[in-house]
Each structure stands twice: as C-alpha cells, then as structure tokens.
Amino acid sequence: MVEIAPRIVVDETIKFGKPIIQGTRVPVDLVLGKLAGGMTIDEVMDEYDLTREDVLAVLSYAARSIADDEVRAVRR
C-alpha cells in the first residue's frame, strides 16, 4: 500500500490499484462521481460510512491532481 496523498492510498490488491480512501475499499472516483451527481457531503458520508475528512481528502486530492493539467485551445 502506498499513500499518494493524505488519506488517499493505492494498493494493487484493492480495486485494481485505483486510488481509494485509506482504511476503506471506497474509490476516489466513486466519491467524486457521487458529489458531481448532486449528492451532498453528508449523503456520501452516510452512504459509504466515511468521515467528513475522508470526503474532503478526496476533493483535495482531485484538486491537486488537475492543478498541473494544461489545457490548450485548438483553433480550426
């Protein structure tokens, strides 16, 4: 198991090595998808037995992950 961010780990034996919340089998992308789909943080916490800190760690990890992405407009 490798910690890639606070509370976020990768373990090749869990969920095929996708980032998960430490101490759970809950993938980061699942939590992000639920929030993007309109669930509140409290609903996600209740549904997946997570803490507020877990959900905020997912958001922080996602923000840092895309912070260095570079998007360039292509003109046609």
Contacts in CASP RR format, 6 or more apart in sequence:
PFRMAT RR
TARGET T0000
AUTHOR 0000-0000-0000
METHOD contacts of the structure
MODEL  1
MVEIAPRIVVDETIKFGKPIIQGTRVPVDLVLGKLAGGMTIDEVMDEYDL
TREDVLAVLSYAARSIADDEVRAVRR
1 9 0 8 1.000
1 10 0 8 1.000
1 11 0 8 1.000
2 9 0 8 1.000
2 10 0 8 1.000
2 11 0 8 1.000
3 9 0 8 1.000
3 22 0 8 1.000
4 10 0 8 1.000
4 19 0 8 1.000
4 61 0 8 1.000
5 19 0 8 1.000
5 57 0 8 1.000
5 60 0 8 1.000
5 61 0 8 1.000
5 64 0 8 1.000
6 57 0 8 1.000
6 60 0 8 1.000
7 21 0 8 1.000
7 22 0 8 1.000
7 53 0 8 1.000
7 54 0 8 1.000
7 57 0 8 1.000
8 19 0 8 1.000
8 20 0 8 1.000
8 21 0 8 1.000
8 22 0 8 1.000
8 28 0 8 1.000
8 57 0 8 1.000
8 58 0 8 1.000
8 61 0 8 1.000
9 19 0 8 1.000
9 20 0 8 1.000
9 21 0 8 1.000
9 22 0 8 1.000
9 23 0 8 1.000
10 17 0 8 1.000
10 18 0 8 1.000
10 19 0 8 1.000
10 20 0 8 1.000
11 17 0 8 1.000
11 20 0 8 1.000
14 20 0 8 1.000
14 25 0 8 1.000
15 25 0 8 1.000
15 27 0 8 1.000
18 27 0 8 1.000
18 28 0 8 1.000
18 29 0 8 1.000
19 27 0 8 1.000
19 28 0 8 1.000
19 29 0 8 1.000
19 61 0 8 1.000
20 26 0 8 1.000
20 27 0 8 1.000
20 28 0 8 1.000
21 28 0 8 1.000
21 31 0 8 1.000
21 50 0 8 1.000
21 54 0 8 1.000
21 57 0 8 1.000
21 58 0 8 1.000
24 48 0 8 1.000
24 49 0 8 1.000
24 50 0 8 1.000
24 54 0 8 1.000
26 48 0 8 1.000
26 50 0 8 1.000
26 54 0 8 1.000
28 58 0 8 1.000
28 61 0 8 1.000
28 62 0 8 1.000
30 48 0 8 1.000
31 44 0 8 1.000
31 48 0 8 1.000
31 50 0 8 1.000
31 54 0 8 1.000
31 55 0 8 1.000
31 58 0 8 1.000
32 58 0 8 1.000
32 59 0 8 1.000
32 62 0 8 1.000
34 43 0 8 1.000
34 44 0 8 1.000
34 47 0 8 1.000
35 41 0 8 1.000
35 44 0 8 1.000
35 55 0 8 1.000
35 59 0 8 1.000
39 47 0 8 1.000
41 52 0 8 1.000
41 55 0 8 1.000
41 56 0 8 1.000
44 50 0 8 1.000
44 55 0 8 1.000
45 51 0 8 1.000
45 52 0 8 1.000
45 54 0 8 1.000
45 55 0 8 1.000
END
